[in-house]
């Protein structure tokens, strides 16, 4: 049976802008066997504005007796860390009040 995506979301106000974030993608393997980490989607509440995608690294661990690493299933997500990462994305150039293509911010650490 295939694992279903968790339903995780929260709302937050940063610099007077109401935002909602939700789990967009669990970490998984792509068709060409590359690991992709989980992703979080952030948008301004009630307005069509520039969206943000927080891309996290894949978490791998070595299983006993296996030569290839496996993905850790469903790493924990801490809301306070996600808010910190949203602030980092703002500092890196994401303007939630602007319009345009989604802004993709690659986060170096996990949201846990």
N, CA, C and O atoms as CSV, one atom per row, in Angstrom:
chain,resi,resn,atom,element,x,y,z
A,1,UNK,N,N,0.840,-1.185,0.000
A,1,UNK,CA,C,0.000,0.000,0.000
A,1,UNK,C,C,0.883,1.246,0.000
A,1,UNK,O,O,1.894,1.299,0.702
A,2,UNK,N,N,0.510,2.213,-0.763
A,2,UNK,CA,C,1.275,3.449,-0.883
A,2,UNK,C,C,1.022,4.365,0.315
A,2,UNK,O,O,-0.107,4.471,0.794
A,3,UNK,N,N,2.079,5.026,0.795
A,3,UNK,CA,C,1.926,5.978,1.890
A,3,UNK,C,C,1.202,7.221,1.397
A,3,UNK,O,O,1.518,7.742,0.328
A,4,UNK,N,N,0.245,7.691,2.160
A,4,UNK,CA,C,-0.457,8.909,1.786
A,4,UNK,C,C,0.241,10.103,2.409
A,4,UNK,O,O,0.910,9.987,3.436
A,5,UNK,N,N,0.076,11.242,1.777
A,5,UNK,CA,C,0.687,12.474,2.268
A,5,UNK,C,C,-0.044,12.936,3.523
A,5,UNK,O,O,-1.270,12.864,3.602
A,6,UNK,N,N,0.717,13.408,4.495
A,6,UNK,CA,C,0.126,13.965,5.708
A,6,UNK,C,C,-0.589,15.266,5.376
A,6,UNK,O,O,-0.213,15.971,4.439
A,7,UNK,N,N,-1.604,15.574,6.138
A,7,UNK,CA,C,-2.319,16.832,5.964
A,7,UNK,C,C,-1.855,17.778,7.063
A,7,UNK,O,O,-2.421,17.806,8.155
A,8,UNK,N,N,-0.816,18.552,6.758
A,8,UNK,CA,C,-0.231,19.475,7.737
A,8,UNK,C,C,-0.320,20.876,7.173
A,8,UNK,O,O,0.127,21.133,6.055
A,9,UNK,N,N,-0.896,21.780,7.943
A,9,UNK,CA,C,-0.925,23.185,7.537
A,9,UNK,C,C,-1.076,24.061,8.767
A,9,UNK,O,O,-1.495,23.612,9.834
A,10,UNK,N,N,-0.723,25.320,8.583
A,10,UNK,CA,C,-0.802,26.278,9.674
A,10,UNK,C,C,-0.870,27.682,9.082
A,10,UNK,O,O,-0.471,27.907,7.939
A,11,UNK,N,N,-1.376,28.613,9.866
A,11,UNK,CA,C,-1.386,30.012,9.437
A,11,UNK,C,C,-0.487,30.813,10.352
A,11,UNK,O,O,-0.310,30.489,11.527
A,12,UNK,N,N,0.081,31.876,9.782
A,12,UNK,CA,C,1.012,32.716,10.509
A,12,UNK,C,C,0.953,34.113,9.901
A,12,UNK,O,O,0.652,34.263,8.717
A,13,UNK,N,N,1.238,35.129,10.702
A,13,UNK,CA,C,1.345,36.494,10.197
A,13,UNK,C,C,2.785,36.950,10.377
A,13,UNK,O,O,3.312,36.956,11.489
A,14,UNK,N,N,3.415,37.332,9.273
A,14,UNK,CA,C,4.796,37.798,9.294
A,14,UNK,C,C,4.822,39.199,8.691
A,14,UNK,O,O,4.387,39.402,7.558
A,15,UNK,N,N,5.331,40.158,9.450
A,15,UNK,CA,C,5.405,41.558,9.015
A,15,UNK,C,C,4.043,42.081,8.556
A,15,UNK,O,O,3.954,42.836,7.588
A,16,UNK,N,N,2.986,41.674,9.256
A,16,UNK,CA,C,1.638,42.139,8.953
A,16,UNK,C,C,0.962,41.440,7.784
A,16,UNK,O,O,-0.155,41.801,7.415
A,17,UNK,N,N,1.617,40.448,7.195
A,17,UNK,CA,C,1.051,39.725,6.050
A,17,UNK,C,C,0.554,38.358,6.530
A,17,UNK,O,O,1.346,37.556,7.024
A,18,UNK,N,N,-0.749,38.084,6.390
A,18,UNK,CA,C,-1.265,36.765,6.810
A,18,UNK,C,C,-0.907,35.705,5.768
A,18,UNK,O,O,-1.212,35.853,4.584
A,19,UNK,N,N,-0.261,34.645,6.225
A,19,UNK,CA,C,0.185,33.572,5.345
A,19,UNK,C,C,-0.381,32.247,5.821
A,19,UNK,O,O,-0.696,32.079,6.999
A,20,UNK,N,N,-0.505,31.318,4.903
A,20,UNK,CA,C,-0.853,29.948,5.256
A,20,UNK,C,C,0.177,29.044,4.584
A,20,UNK,O,O,0.497,29.221,3.408
A,21,UNK,N,N,0.689,28.080,5.335
A,21,UNK,CA,C,1.625,27.126,4.760
A,21,UNK,C,C,1.072,25.722,4.938
A,21,UNK,O,O,0.378,25.427,5.911
A,22,UNK,N,N,1.394,24.860,3.975
A,22,UNK,CA,C,0.938,23.467,4.039
A,22,UNK,C,C,1.979,22.565,3.406
A,22,UNK,O,O,2.763,22.995,2.559
A,23,UNK,N,N,1.977,21.325,3.820
A,23,UNK,CA,C,2.867,20.333,3.239
A,23,UNK,C,C,2.475,20.133,1.779
A,23,UNK,O,O,1.336,19.773,1.483
A,24,UNK,N,N,3.402,20.364,0.883
A,24,UNK,CA,C,3.144,20.232,-0.552
A,24,UNK,C,C,3.547,18.851,-1.066
A,24,UNK,O,O,2.846,18.254,-1.883
A,25,UNK,N,N,4.698,18.343,-0.574
A,25,UNK,CA,C,5.213,17.060,-1.052
A,25,UNK,C,C,5.986,16.373,0.057
A,25,UNK,O,O,6.797,16.999,0.740
A,26,UNK,N,N,5.731,15.072,0.237
A,26,UNK,CA,C,6.555,14.256,1.120
A,26,UNK,C,C,7.850,13.940,0.377
A,26,UNK,O,O,7.899,14.022,-0.850
A,27,UNK,N,N,8.892,13.582,1.115
A,27,UNK,CA,C,10.110,13.190,0.421
A,27,UNK,C,C,9.888,11.843,-0.249
A,27,UNK,O,O,9.139,10.996,0.239
A,28,UNK,N,N,10.567,11.669,-1.388
A,28,UNK,CA,C,10.307,10.492,-2.180
A,28,UNK,C,C,11.430,10.288,-3.181
A,28,UNK,O,O,12.357,11.094,-3.258
A,29,UNK,N,N,11.345,9.214,-3.944
A,29,UNK,CA,C,12.272,8.960,-5.028
A,29,UNK,C,C,11.634,9.418,-6.328
A,29,UNK,O,O,10.432,9.238,-6.524
A,30,UNK,N,N,12.426,10.009,-7.222
A,30,UNK,CA,C,11.926,10.353,-8.550
A,30,UNK,C,C,11.999,9.114,-9.435
A,30,UNK,O,O,12.510,8.074,-9.019
A,31,UNK,N,N,11.489,9.231,-10.646
A,31,UNK,CA,C,11.511,8.100,-11.576
A,31,UNK,C,C,12.921,7.649,-11.919
A,31,UNK,O,O,13.146,6.470,-12.194
A,32,UNK,N,N,13.877,8.580,-11.906
A,32,UNK,CA,C,15.256,8.204,-12.208
A,32,UNK,C,C,16.079,7.913,-10.948
A,32,UNK,O,O,17.307,8.003,-10.964
A,33,UNK,N,N,15.385,7.563,-9.854
A,33,UNK,CA,C,15.976,7.105,-8.593
A,33,UNK,C,C,16.815,8.166,-7.877
A,33,UNK,O,O,17.779,7.833,-7.188
A,34,UNK,N,N,16.458,9.416,-8.036
A,34,UNK,CA,C,17.058,10.495,-7.253
A,34,UNK,C,C,16.119,10.814,-6.101
A,34,UNK,O,O,14.898,10.781,-6.255
A,35,UNK,N,N,16.688,11.119,-4.960
A,35,UNK,CA,C,15.873,11.451,-3.792
A,35,UNK,C,C,15.519,12.930,-3.807
A,35,UNK,O,O,16.373,13.776,-4.076
A,36,UNK,N,N,14.258,13.242,-3.517
A,36,UNK,CA,C,13.830,14.630,-3.344
A,36,UNK,C,C,13.250,14.759,-1.940
A,36,UNK,O,O,12.540,13.873,-1.464
A,37,UNK,N,N,13.558,15.856,-1.299
A,37,UNK,CA,C,13.078,16.088,0.058
A,37,UNK,C,C,11.665,16.637,0.065
A,37,UNK,O,O,11.077,16.900,-0.984
A,38,UNK,N,N,11.135,16.806,1.256
A,38,UNK,CA,C,9.779,17.344,1.351
A,38,UNK,C,C,9.760,18.809,0.957
A,38,UNK,O,O,10.790,19.482,0.964
A,39,UNK,N,N,8.582,19.289,0.616
A,39,UNK,CA,C,8.411,20.681,0.193
A,39,UNK,C,C,7.191,21.260,0.891
A,39,UNK,O,O,6.199,20.568,1.118
A,40,UNK,N,N,7.280,22.535,1.226
A,40,UNK,CA,C,6.184,23.247,1.878
A,40,UNK,C,C,5.777,24.413,0.981
A,40,UNK,O,O,6.624,25.147,0.472
A,41,UNK,N,N,4.483,24.568,0.799
A,41,UNK,CA,C,3.910,25.626,-0.037
A,41,UNK,C,C,3.391,26.732,0.873
A,41,UNK,O,O,2.673,26.461,1.835
A,42,UNK,N,N,3.753,27.981,0.572
A,42,UNK,CA,C,3.336,29.139,1.372
A,42,UNK,C,C,2.623,30.118,0.450
A,42,UNK,O,O,3.096,30.400,-0.651
A,43,UNK,N,N,1.475,30.638,0.903
A,43,UNK,CA,C,0.743,31.627,0.111
A,43,UNK,C,C,0.117,32.673,1.019
A,43,UNK,O,O,-0.102,32.438,2.207
A,44,UNK,N,N,-0.165,33.824,0.440
A,44,UNK,CA,C,-0.836,34.907,1.158
A,44,UNK,C,C,-2.316,34.548,1.255
A,44,UNK,O,O,-2.923,34.116,0.274
A,45,UNK,N,N,-2.892,34.728,2.441
A,45,UNK,CA,C,-4.297,34.397,2.664
A,45,UNK,C,C,-5.191,35.366,1.903
A,45,UNK,O,O,-5.064,36.582,2.041
A,46,UNK,N,N,-6.102,34.815,1.095
A,46,UNK,CA,C,-7.133,35.610,0.440
A,46,UNK,C,C,-6.727,36.382,-0.792
A,46,UNK,O,O,-7.590,36.985,-1.430
A,47,UNK,N,N,-5.468,36.396,-1.159
A,47,UNK,CA,C,-5.018,37.155,-2.328
A,47,UNK,C,C,-4.215,36.262,-3.262
A,47,UNK,O,O,-3.571,35.307,-2.828
A,48,UNK,N,N,-4.262,36.577,-4.521
A,48,UNK,CA,C,-3.410,35.881,-5.477
A,48,UNK,C,C,-2.109,36.672,-5.562
A,48,UNK,O,O,-2.051,37.730,-6.189
A,49,UNK,N,N,-1.097,36.160,-4.941
A,49,UNK,CA,C,0.213,36.806,-4.908
A,49,UNK,C,C,1.276,35.764,-5.219
A,49,UNK,O,O,0.964,34.604,-5.485
A,50,UNK,N,N,2.512,36.179,-5.184
A,50,UNK,CA,C,3.627,35.284,-5.471
A,50,UNK,C,C,3.737,34.227,-4.374
A,50,UNK,O,O,3.833,34.547,-3.189
A,51,UNK,N,N,3.721,32.976,-4.789
A,51,UNK,CA,C,3.789,31.878,-3.840
A,51,UNK,C,C,5.243,31.534,-3.526
A,51,UNK,O,O,6.162,31.915,-4.252
A,52,UNK,N,N,5.424,30.810,-2.435
A,52,UNK,CA,C,6.743,30.368,-2.001
A,52,UNK,C,C,6.729,28.857,-1.837
A,52,UNK,O,O,5.783,28.291,-1.289
A,53,UNK,N,N,7.776,28.212,-2.312
A,53,UNK,CA,C,7.983,26.787,-2.057
A,53,UNK,C,C,9.283,26.634,-1.301
A,53,UNK,O,O,10.344,27.022,-1.791
A,54,UNK,N,N,9.204,26.072,-0.111
A,54,UNK,CA,C,10.390,25.746,0.670
A,54,UNK,C,C,10.775,24.314,0.323
A,54,UNK,O,O,10.010,23.383,0.572
A,55,UNK,N,N,11.954,24.140,-0.248
A,55,UNK,CA,C,12.439,22.820,-0.647
A,55,UNK,C,C,13.481,22.363,0.370
A,55,UNK,O,O,14.471,23.054,0.610
A,56,UNK,N,N,13.253,21.203,0.959
A,56,UNK,CA,C,14.146,20.656,1.982
A,56,UNK,C,C,14.967,19.503,1.419
A,56,UNK,O,O,14.543,18.841,0.472
A,57,UNK,N,N,16.148,19.260,2.003
A,57,UNK,CA,C,16.960,18.139,1.525
A,57,UNK,C,C,16.334,16.807,1.931
A,57,UNK,O,O,15.622,16.716,2.931
A,58,UNK,N,N,16.614,15.781,1.138
A,58,UNK,CA,C,16.140,14.436,1.471
A,58,UNK,C,C,16.960,13.897,2.641
A,58,UNK,O,O,18.167,14.123,2.718
A,59,UNK,N,N,16.307,13.195,3.533
A,59,UNK,CA,C,16.970,12.599,4.693
A,59,UNK,C,C,17.182,11.127,4.398
A,59,UNK,O,O,16.227,10.377,4.194
A,60,UNK,N,N,18.438,10.724,4.376
A,60,UNK,CA,C,18.754,9.324,4.096
A,60,UNK,C,C,19.436,8.717,5.308
A,60,UNK,O,O,20.121,9.403,6.066
A,61,UNK,N,N,19.237,7.431,5.475
A,61,UNK,CA,C,19.949,6.721,6.532
A,61,UNK,C,C,20.418,5.397,5.978
A,61,UNK,O,O,19.827,4.866,5.038
A,62,UNK,N,N,21.461,4.867,6.547
A,62,UNK,CA,C,22.007,3.590,6.108
A,62,UNK,C,C,21.332,2.483,6.904
A,62,UNK,O,O,21.356,2.486,8.135
A,63,UNK,N,N,20.732,1.539,6.192
A,63,UNK,CA,C,20.120,0.403,6.864
A,63,UNK,C,C,21.173,-0.660,7.107
A,63,UNK,O,O,22.106,-0.806,6.317
A,64,UNK,N,N,21.032,-1.399,8.187
A,64,UNK,CA,C,21.983,-2.460,8.490
A,64,UNK,C,C,22.009,-3.492,7.365
A,64,UNK,O,O,20.966,-3.996,6.949
A,65,UNK,N,N,23.196,-3.795,6.883
A,65,UNK,CA,C,23.366,-4.807,5.861
A,65,UNK,C,C,23.051,-4.351,4.450
A,65,UNK,O,O,23.125,-5.156,3.522
A,66,UNK,N,N,22.705,-3.096,4.257
A,66,UNK,CA,C,22.367,-2.599,2.930
A,66,UNK,C,C,23.465,-1.675,2.424
A,66,UNK,O,O,24.007,-0.867,3.179
A,67,UNK,N,N,23.785,-1.800,1.152
A,67,UNK,CA,C,24.831,-0.962,0.570
A,67,UNK,C,C,24.291,0.403,0.150
A,67,UNK,O,O,25.057,1.358,0.021
A,68,UNK,N,N,22.979,0.502,-0.065
A,68,UNK,CA,C,22.398,1.771,-0.502
A,68,UNK,C,C,21.577,2.399,0.615
A,68,UNK,O,O,20.881,1.694,1.345
A,69,UNK,N,N,21.653,3.710,0.751
A,69,UNK,CA,C,20.865,4.364,1.797
A,69,UNK,C,C,19.377,4.367,1.441
A,69,UNK,O,O,19.006,4.294,0.270
A,70,UNK,N,N,18.545,4.453,2.457
A,70,UNK,CA,C,17.102,4.540,2.257
A,70,UNK,C,C,16.621,5.878,2.796
A,70,UNK,O,O,17.283,6.491,3.633
A,71,UNK,N,N,15.469,6.328,2.315
A,71,UNK,CA,C,14.902,7.577,2.802
A,71,UNK,C,C,14.226,7.359,4.142
A,71,UNK,O,O,13.532,6.362,4.343
A,72,UNK,N,N,14.429,8.290,5.054
A,72,UNK,CA,C,13.703,8.268,6.313
A,72,UNK,C,C,12.266,8.654,6.006
A,72,UNK,O,O,12.022,9.649,5.325
A,73,UNK,N,N,11.338,7.896,6.490
A,73,UNK,CA,C,9.938,8.159,6.190
A,73,UNK,C,C,9.430,9.304,7.061
A,73,UNK,O,O,9.609,9.300,8.279
A,74,UNK,N,N,8.807,10.263,6.434
A,74,UNK,CA,C,8.093,11.351,7.082
A,74,UNK,C,C,8.856,12.047,8.210
A,74,UNK,O,O,8.524,11.867,9.382
A,75,UNK,N,N,9.863,12.829,7.872
A,75,UNK,CA,C,10.554,13.578,8.923
A,75,UNK,C,C,9.579,14.534,9.612
A,75,UNK,O,O,8.655,15.037,8.972
A,76,UNK,N,N,9.773,14.791,10.905
A,76,UNK,CA,C,8.857,15.689,11.620
A,76,UNK,C,C,8.951,17.125,11.114
A,76,UNK,O,O,9.995,17.557,10.627
A,77,UNK,N,N,7.839,17.859,11.238
A,77,UNK,CA,C,7.777,19.255,10.819
A,77,UNK,C,C,7.371,20.096,12.026
A,77,UNK,O,O,6.301,19.894,12.599
A,78,UNK,N,N,8.226,21.036,12.407
A,78,UNK,CA,C,7.966,21.917,13.543
A,78,UNK,C,C,7.578,23.287,12.988
A,78,UNK,O,O,8.330,23.892,12.225
A,79,UNK,N,N,6.412,23.762,13.375
A,79,UNK,CA,C,5.864,25.011,12.854
A,79,UNK,C,C,6.813,26.189,13.053
A,79,UNK,O,O,6.964,27.012,12.150
A,80,UNK,N,N,7.448,26.285,14.206
A,80,UNK,CA,C,8.350,27.411,14.479
A,80,UNK,C,C,9.534,27.422,13.506
A,80,UNK,O,O,9.986,28.490,13.096
A,81,UNK,N,N,10.035,26.243,13.137
A,81,UNK,CA,C,11.143,26.169,12.185
A,81,UNK,C,C,10.677,26.599,10.796
A,81,UNK,O,O,11.419,27.266,10.075
A,82,UNK,N,N,9.459,26.226,10.417
A,82,UNK,CA,C,8.927,26.627,9.117
A,82,UNK,C,C,8.819,28.149,9.054
A,82,UNK,O,O,9.156,28.756,8.038
A,83,UNK,N,N,8.350,28.763,10.135
A,83,UNK,CA,C,8.244,30.222,10.184
A,83,UNK,C,C,9.636,30.853,10.033
A,83,UNK,O,O,9.793,31.841,9.316
A,84,UNK,N,N,10.640,30.288,10.704
A,84,UNK,CA,C,12.013,30.793,10.550
A,84,UNK,C,C,12.478,30.684,9.095
A,84,UNK,O,O,13.146,31.582,8.583
A,85,UNK,N,N,12.122,29.582,8.438
A,85,UNK,CA,C,12.535,29.390,7.051
A,85,UNK,C,C,11.791,30.340,6.108
A,85,UNK,O,O,12.346,30.769,5.096
A,86,UNK,N,N,10.544,30.667,6.435
A,86,UNK,CA,C,9.817,31.664,5.644
A,86,UNK,C,C,10.510,33.020,5.762
A,86,UNK,O,O,10.670,33.729,4.768
A,87,UNK,N,N,10.918,33.377,6.978
A,87,UNK,CA,C,11.653,34.635,7.183
A,87,UNK,C,C,12.964,34.645,6.397
A,87,UNK,O,O,13.341,35.669,5.826
A,88,UNK,N,N,13.666,33.495,6.370
A,88,UNK,CA,C,14.903,33.390,5.588
A,88,UNK,C,C,14.621,33.625,4.105
A,88,UNK,O,O,15.389,34.299,3.418
A,89,UNK,N,N,13.514,33.065,3.618
A,89,UNK,CA,C,13.151,33.241,2.203
A,89,UNK,C,C,12.849,34.706,1.896
A,89,UNK,O,O,13.177,35.201,0.817
A,90,UNK,N,N,12.226,35.391,2.844
A,90,UNK,CA,C,11.953,36.827,2.661
A,90,UNK,C,C,13.267,37.592,2.568
A,90,UNK,O,O,13.425,38.473,1.723
A,91,UNK,N,N,14.215,37.245,3.451
A,91,UNK,CA,C,15.531,37.891,3.413
A,91,UNK,C,C,16.273,37.571,2.118
A,91,UNK,O,O,17.081,38.370,1.645
A,92,UNK,N,N,15.992,36.391,1.546
A,92,UNK,CA,C,16.659,35.977,0.305
A,92,UNK,C,C,15.995,36.561,-0.942
A,92,UNK,O,O,16.493,36.374,-2.052
A,93,UNK,N,N,14.865,37.274,-0.766
A,93,UNK,CA,C,14.282,37.941,-1.913
A,93,UNK,C,C,12.819,37.666,-2.197
A,93,UNK,O,O,12.256,38.280,-3.104
A,94,UNK,N,N,12.183,36.770,-1.462
A,94,UNK,CA,C,10.757,36.524,-1.698
A,94,UNK,C,C,9.945,37.666,-1.111
A,94,UNK,O,O,10.075,37.982,0.071
A,95,UNK,N,N,9.107,38.286,-1.934
A,95,UNK,CA,C,8.218,39.353,-1.493
A,95,UNK,C,C,6.787,38.830,-1.587
A,95,UNK,O,O,6.259,38.690,-2.690
A,96,UNK,N,N,6.146,38.537,-0.444
A,96,UNK,CA,C,4.793,37.983,-0.489
A,96,UNK,C,C,3.766,38.938,-1.073
A,96,UNK,O,O,2.677,38.506,-1.451
A,97,UNK,N,N,4.082,40.220,-1.157
A,97,UNK,CA,C,3.158,41.204,-1.717
A,97,UNK,C,C,3.292,41.322,-3.235
A,97,UNK,O,O,2.443,41.935,-3.883
A,98,UNK,N,N,4.348,40.742,-3.809
A,98,UNK,CA,C,4.563,40.857,-5.249
A,98,UNK,C,C,3.773,39.791,-6.002
A,98,UNK,O,O,3.167,38.900,-5.407
A,99,UNK,N,N,3.797,39.910,-7.318
A,99,UNK,CA,C,3.146,38.921,-8.172
A,99,UNK,C,C,4.207,38.323,-9.082
A,99,UNK,O,O,5.261,38.920,-9.299
A,100,UNK,N,N,3.925,37.153,-9.606
A,100,UNK,CA,C,4.869,36.530,-10.522
A,100,UNK,C,C,4.979,35.038,-10.278
A,100,UNK,O,O,4.162,34.437,-9.581
A,101,UNK,N,N,6.022,34.451,-10.876
A,101,UNK,CA,C,6.254,33.019,-10.746
A,101,UNK,C,C,6.506,32.665,-9.280
A,101,UNK,O,O,6.979,33.500,-8.509
A,102,UNK,N,N,6.190,31.436,-8.903
A,102,UNK,CA,C,6.502,31.000,-7.536
A,102,UNK,C,C,7.997,31.119,-7.250
A,102,UNK,O,O,8.834,30.890,-8.123
A,103,UNK,N,N,8.308,31.479,-6.024
A,103,UNK,CA,C,9.684,31.617,-5.553
A,103,UNK,C,C,10.059,30.303,-4.879
A,103,UNK,O,O,9.372,29.867,-3.956
A,104,UNK,N,N,11.127,29.674,-5.322
A,104,UNK,CA,C,11.589,28.415,-4.732
A,104,UNK,C,C,12.824,28.719,-3.898
A,104,UNK,O,O,13.819,29.243,-4.398
A,105,UNK,N,N,12.736,28.377,-2.609
A,105,UNK,CA,C,13.850,28.615,-1.686
A,105,UNK,C,C,14.330,27.268,-1.162
A,105,UNK,O,O,13.566,26.527,-0.542
A,106,UNK,N,N,15.583,26.957,-1.409
A,106,UNK,CA,C,16.165,25.701,-0.939
A,106,UNK,C,C,16.720,25.906,0.458
A,106,UNK,O,O,17.649,26.686,0.669
A,107,UNK,N,N,16.134,25.193,1.405
A,107,UNK,CA,C,16.520,25.303,2.810
A,107,UNK,C,C,17.605,24.266,3.102
A,107,UNK,O,O,17.519,23.128,2.640
A,108,UNK,N,N,18.609,24.653,3.856
A,108,UNK,CA,C,19.720,23.766,4.137
A,108,UNK,C,C,19.441,22.764,5.250
A,108,UNK,O,O,20.067,21.706,5.316
A,109,UNK,N,N,18.494,23.106,6.128
A,109,UNK,CA,C,18.205,22.220,7.261
A,109,UNK,C,C,16.750,21.769,7.219
A,109,UNK,O,O,15.925,22.356,6.519
A,110,UNK,N,N,16.454,20.742,7.963
A,110,UNK,CA,C,15.098,20.220,8.018
A,110,UNK,C,C,14.207,21.054,8.928
A,110,UNK,O,O,14.708,21.773,9.793
A,111,UNK,N,N,12.888,20.967,8.743
A,111,UNK,CA,C,11.973,21.746,9.592
A,111,UNK,C,C,11.672,21.050,10.914
A,111,UNK,O,O,10.540,21.101,11.396
A,112,UNK,N,N,12.659,20.411,11.496
A,112,UNK,CA,C,12.428,19.700,12.764
A,112,UNK,C,C,13.373,20.176,13.836
A,112,UNK,O,O,13.321,19.689,14.965
